[in-house]
């Protein structure tokens, strides 16, 4: 089935573009998703899904098929299978970004194929639930970009907090000269790459599709529930008449 959605992130398009190209940054923003490995343009992960009391764990992989920086468009192909064989999911997703002032709008076109329990929702409800999930994703991405945008450089203090000694001008000049010499020596040394520890993947909470589709489910079940209530009412009246 073909699904089309839109989302808005309150961040400049350049920042959003960099984020969507980085699975390690964007995966935690998707409800229920956990990234397990990244190798070049391919990645692997899991998605936890709940259908009321039923829990599903999809394990799968994906890869970037296209990265068009000029058009701000990416295409990703992904597929997964429930660990207990209860269903499969495969999708080709095209995301196109567009600047909207200081915000970024995203258009998502998805060719989706779902089997198993989630398929019971039908196209209409899957589209509606997908839109709500993308809204949650956009909010999480905005928070992630905001956190990255904060200046958290260790050891950086305001100028007002830096010590100053005006009593010895000669000492200040000598200190400045020594600092200049030290900076020159540091600049002459080749910069060493920073080593960063790879953090283990943080397990995401399962996404409950019934929570996202609650209102929609209620709307679809309302006519049936009303009919059932009316039928029970008629049965109750008939039984009451028979007792007379």
N, C-alpha and C positions, 0 to 999 in steps of 0.2 A: 504494500500500500504506500501511497505517496502522502507525506505529511509536510505542512508548511507552518512555520512559527516565526515569531519575531521576539527580540528581547532588547532591553536598553541597559547599558552600564554607564553610570555617572563618572566616566574617566576618559581621558583623551584617547583617540584611536591608536596612536603609536604604542601606548602602554598596553591596551587591550590586545593589539596584534601580537606583541611580544609574548603575552601571557598565553594566548591560544596556541602558540607554537611550542609551548613548553608543557608536556604532559605532567611533569612533576608539580607544576603550579596549578594547572587547570583541573586535574583529576579530583583533588580533594574538594573542589567546589561543586562537583556533581553529587547530588544526594545518593547515598548507598554505594558509591564507587570507591575502590581502593586500588591504587597503582602498585603493582608488584615488581615490575622490571621495565627498563627502557634500554633499547639498543638501536642507535641511529634513528630512523624514522618509524621503527616498529616498537610496540609496547604491549605489555600484558597486564591484566588486572582482574578484579572480581567485582561483582555487583550483587549486593544483598537486597532481596525483594521479599516483602510480606504481602500476602493476600489474606488479611484477617488472621486466623490462627495458623495458616500455612506459610512456612518460610522456604524461600528458594535461594540458592547461591549459584549465580552464573559465573563461570570461569571462561575467559576468552582472551582474544588478542585483537589488535588493530594496527593500522599503518597509515601514514600520510601518503596519499596518492598524488596530491598536488599542493604546492605552496606558491601562490601568485601574489607577491608582495605589491605589485603595481595595482592589481585589482582588489587587494586586501581580501583574498579568497583562499580557503583551504578546502580540500576534499579528503575525507577519512573513510576508510572501509574497516568495519569491525564486525566480529561475530563472537557468539558465546553459547555455551550449553549449560543447562542446569546440572549440578553435580550428581543429582539422583536420576537424571534422565527424564525429568518432568516437562521439558520444553527446550526450545532453541530460539535464538534471536540473531538476526543478521541485518546489517544496515550499511548503507552508503550515505554519508552525511556531508553536505556542502554548506559551509558557513561563509557568508559574505558580510564584511563590516563596512560601515559608512559613517563618516563624521557627521555629528549633529550638534554644532556649537562645541561646547566643552564635553558633551556626552558622545557615546558611541552606540549606534544601532546595529543589531545583528539580525540577519535573515538566515534562517536555517531550513534547508530543504532536505528531507529524509526519505529515502526509499527503504521501507522497513518490511521485514518478513518475520513474523512471530508465530511460534507453534506452542502447544501446551496450554497450561492454565491461564497465562496472561492473555491469550487470544480470545478468551471468553468475553473480554470487555467490548470487542467490536471496534470498528474503525473510528466511529464518532467519539466514543469515550476515550480511546487510546490517544486521539488527537487532543482532546480536552485535558487529559491528565498530563500529556507531554508538554503542553503549554504551561501548566502550573509548575512542572518540574523545572522547565527552563527559567521561569521567573525566580524560583529559588536559587538556581544556578547563578543567574545574573546578580542577585543580591550577595551571594557568597563571593563571587568574583570581585565585586565592588569592594567588599571588606578586605579581601586578600590584597588587592592593588593599593588600598589605602594604608594597610599595614606596611607594605613594601616601600611606600612613598615616604614614611617617617624617617627622619635622620636619627639613626641609632648608633652612630660611630662611637666606639668606646674611647674614653679618655679625652673627649672633646669638651672643653669647658668654655663658658662665656669669657669675653675679654675682661669683664669686671672682676672675675674670680682669679685672674692670672696674677701671681705675685709681682710686685714692683718695688724697687729700692731706689729712691731719689736721692738718698744721702751720699751716694758715692757714684759720681758721674763716670770716673775712670773705671770703676768696677763694672758699671753697666756697659761701657764701650768694650771692655775686655770680654765680657760675657757675650755680647753681640758678635764680636770677632770669632770667638770660639764656636758659637752656634753656626755662624756662616761657614767656618771651616768644616764643621761636622756635617752640615747639610751638603757641602760640595763632595765630601768623601762618600756620603751615602748615595748621592746621585751618580757617582762614578761606579759604584758597585752594581752588578747586574741584578735586576729584580728577580727574586725567587718566587716560583709559583706557590700559591697558598694551598695547603692541604686541608681538605674538609672531610670530616667523618660523614659517611653515608648513614642517614638515619633509617631505622627499620620502618616499613610502611605502617601508618596508623590505620587501624581497622575502623571502617566507617560504620555508622549505624544503619540498620536495614531501612529501606524506604518502604513505607506501608502504602500500597496503592489505594487501599480503601480509604485512607485518610485524605489522599488527594482527590479521590473520586466520590467522597461521601455525599456531597450535595447532588452530584449527577446521578448516583445510584438511587438516592431518595426520590429524585424526580421521575426516574424511569420505573421505580417500583410503586410510586404513589397510586397510579390507576389500578394496578393489580391488588394492592392492599385495600383500596377503597371498595373494589368489587368483592374481595373476600369478606370485608366487614359487612357489606350489604347482604351477602349470602348467609353469613352467620346470623345476622339480624332476622332474616326471613325464617331460617330454621328455628330460631328461638321462639318466634311468634307462632309458628305452626305447632310446635310442641306445647306451647302454653294453651292454644285452642283445643288441642286434643285432650288435655287434662281436665277441661271443663265438662 
